[in-house]
Amino acid sequence: MGVYSTPPLDFFKNEEPKGRVFLEAMMQSAQIWLYIWGIFATLFLIAIFLFPPWS
C-alpha cells in the first residue's frame, strides 16, 4: 500500500494545477453567491409579508 499512501490531490496537482485551482475557486464563489442570493430572497419575502404593497 506504499504506492497509494499519497493523497490523490497530489496527482491532480501535478497533472494540471491551474484547472483544479480554477475549478475550486469557481465552486467556492458559486457557493458564496448562492448564500448571498438566498439571504436577499429571504429578506425580500419577509419584507413583502411584513409590508404588503397591496394593503
C-alpha positions as CSV (number, residue, x, y, z in Angstrom):
1,M,0.0,0.0,0.0
2,G,3.1,2.3,0.0
3,V,2.3,3.3,-3.6
4,Y,-1.2,4.5,-2.7
5,S,-0.2,6.2,0.5
6,T,0.0,9.7,-1.1
7,P,-3.4,11.5,-1.4
8,P,-5.0,11.7,-4.8
9,L,-4.9,15.5,-4.6
10,D,-1.1,15.4,-5.4
11,F,-1.9,13.5,-8.6
12,F,-4.3,16.3,-9.8
13,K,-1.9,19.0,-8.6
14,N,1.0,17.5,-10.7
15,E,-1.3,16.9,-13.7
16,E,-2.9,20.3,-14.1
17,P,-2.8,22.7,-11.2
18,K,-4.4,25.7,-13.0
19,G,-7.6,23.8,-14.0
20,R,-8.1,22.3,-10.5
21,V,-7.5,25.6,-8.7
22,F,-9.8,27.5,-11.1
23,L,-12.5,24.8,-10.6
24,E,-12.3,25.0,-6.8
25,A,-12.4,28.8,-6.9
26,M,-15.4,28.7,-9.2
27,M,-17.2,26.3,-6.8
28,Q,-16.4,28.4,-3.8
29,S,-17.6,31.7,-5.4
30,A,-20.7,30.0,-6.7
31,Q,-21.5,28.8,-3.1
32,I,-20.9,32.4,-1.8
33,W,-23.2,33.9,-4.4
34,L,-25.9,31.2,-3.6
35,Y,-25.7,32.2,0.0
36,I,-26.0,35.9,-0.8
37,W,-29.0,35.4,-3.1
38,G,-30.6,33.2,-0.5
39,I,-30.3,35.9,2.1
40,F,-31.6,38.5,-0.3
41,A,-34.6,36.3,-1.3
42,T,-35.4,35.6,2.4
43,L,-35.2,39.3,3.3
44,F,-37.4,40.2,0.3
45,L,-40.1,37.6,1.2
46,I,-40.0,38.8,4.9
47,A,-40.4,42.5,3.7
48,I,-43.4,41.5,1.5
49,F,-45.1,39.6,4.3
50,L,-44.5,42.4,6.8
51,F,-45.3,45.3,4.5
52,P,-47.6,44.0,1.7
53,P,-47.8,46.5,-1.2
54,W,-51.5,45.7,-1.8
55,S,-52.6,46.9,1.7
